[in-house]
Amino acid sequence: MFIFLLGNGDAVQAHINNRQIAIGGMTPGCNAAYTEKIYGKPLQETVVQADTGETFIEYNYGGKLVVGFTAKNGQACYISCTANNLKTPAGIAAGMRADCLTRAYGKADRYYTYKNKTLYIYNDRGGHTLSFDVKNFYIIRVNIRTLR
């Protein structure tokens, strides 16, 4: 990842390519029919009411893969994966050492530490994030979020 300095000294980070924001063939904006075509019917389907008032339909595949679709348009807006056999297009999966993140994506746009974990956050230019929960130097979860 490159950092460009503007005349006023503000740092602007380059973003990862939006084609990198995927896990196990799932991308932001995919729908439930596509998800079921790849993974079958979920073990659990739940309606989730967010604090913002927005409603989501959540597909849970045994806690290893969770996909949230907006009730409004049926598109995936969050994906969370702890399965070590589902990878990003760069070949990153849960269970790998965190140092692979810098090699694959460059320096993270942001880091956030909580509950003995660090979240490495990468953004694209389209309002999506690819993030990784890291604990004890290993990736324990891969997350995708739509920010719009």
Secondary structure as GFF3:
##gff-version 3
##sequence-region A 1 148
A	DSSP	beta_strand	3	5	.	.	.	ID=ss1
A	DSSP	beta_strand	11	13	.	.	.	ID=ss2
A	DSSP	three_ten_helix	18	20	.	.	.	ID=ss3
A	DSSP	alpha_helix	32	39	.	.	.	ID=ss4
A	DSSP	beta_strand	44	49	.	.	.	ID=ss5
A	DSSP	beta_strand	55	61	.	.	.	ID=ss6
A	DSSP	beta_strand	65	70	.	.	.	ID=ss7
A	DSSP	beta_strand	76	81	.	.	.	ID=ss8
A	DSSP	alpha_helix	99	105	.	.	.	ID=ss9
A	DSSP	beta_strand	110	114	.	.	.	ID=ss10
A	DSSP	beta_strand	117	123	.	.	.	ID=ss11
A	DSSP	beta_strand	128	135	.	.	.	ID=ss12
A	DSSP	beta_strand	138	146	.	.	.	ID=ss13
###
